[in-house]
């Protein structure tokens, strides 16, 4: 069959198209296609952007620390002291050497058993004998066990009953004034190397004591304790008086505050890292207070922080003003 001219042209066109498609299939893709594929994927973040979140995380989780290492006593002797406070007993067994260098060996905080369960004189004596025997069993000589009643607790009926019971056992209860408490706290908690730039704050239940070194002597002051709310004292009045006492601290002594007492103890528990000796408290606005006593104690802490401008409040887990009493003994 003879093809017409139109049919010949049509066949040639089909063959040409087939050859074109076949060649295109086996040719490499163009650069334009590769570029288009890259632009449709998500771009990687710059290195500096990737590092920013990591840097911020480190900043928010880092907590201040105090790395002072107290010297250890050499050939020391065990001594015991029991504080009769407004809220119960605190007891300490301390190793003290001839240079008055000390190390806490054992401590019990907040024991109120004697206050709550001793109604009669016989109960008091029996309870105190057991309390004393625990210290004797640890290795403290009977003549080296001392009892101290804090200035905030000296007038309570419970304290008077306990003092009477101790007298019957041959022990004397040493009463201390608020001024003495402040001095004892400083002797215990303030390292000699920080005496020129620091003050000491002891926030107790019955009162708060503050002390510092000035001209080679100990200066001190007293204000409300963390139970002021029970005496119908307003937060504003307590804050104002605490601020007025804080204002007496010389500007050169406001760089660091060494802080002790029941309420600082409770706040430090929220922050302590392992078994560290010193815990730096957060600023007052960042602390959580529960109950009237903690809220009142936080108000006192805030007054001293605001008035002095001190940014570093260091809680010493081993210190107590009664240890300063032991250090003051001849």
C-alpha angles and dihedrals in degrees: 000000000000115000120227119234091252092054091050091053092048092052092049090051092052092049092049093051091049093051091049094051092047094052093047091053093059098041118098117257118264126254090246092065093051092049091052091053092054093051093055093059124084111267117241116251116252115260093248091055092051092053097049098077091049092051093049092050092055091051095053097046099046113103126196116255137192113220102188113140113206118219117255123240118253119219090347131174129232116247130174133211132181122201117211099205135177091262103035143288130332116183131190136188109200135186108221127180132200092272091055091250107149144192127192111237101176137000139182119193131199100003107167098167093110091051096048106037106036113087103153133046090250090054090052094050093046092049094047092049089056091046092051094045090059090059092045091051089054090059104265115139115238092239090054095059113099134183123211128186115208121234090245094056104036095101099046118113091231092057093050091053092049092048089053091050092049092050089055088055093050097259127124123218111222112216116208132196124229089254091054091047090055091050093047091049091053093049090052105040108027114087112220091236090061098045092103096055109026144067132202126236124192113187106194132173097252099033145347123241128199127187142173141168118262126171092344094306134095117253121193145177138192135216141155122320128222093274095062090112089069089062095055092254111151123232089241093054093047092047092050095050093045089050091052091053092046090052089066092065110102115248091239091061097054102083095092134014122203104208131193138162140094099292096045086050090057093047092047090055088065091058111028116131108216111299098333115159094219127041121190109220121228118245112278094256091060098050124096116228124192124189131005096288096053093043091051092046090049089052090055091047090050092051092056093043093049097044098044097036088222112159100186119067110174119198115207111210093200101045132098132158090244089065085058087054089057091048090053094056116105 
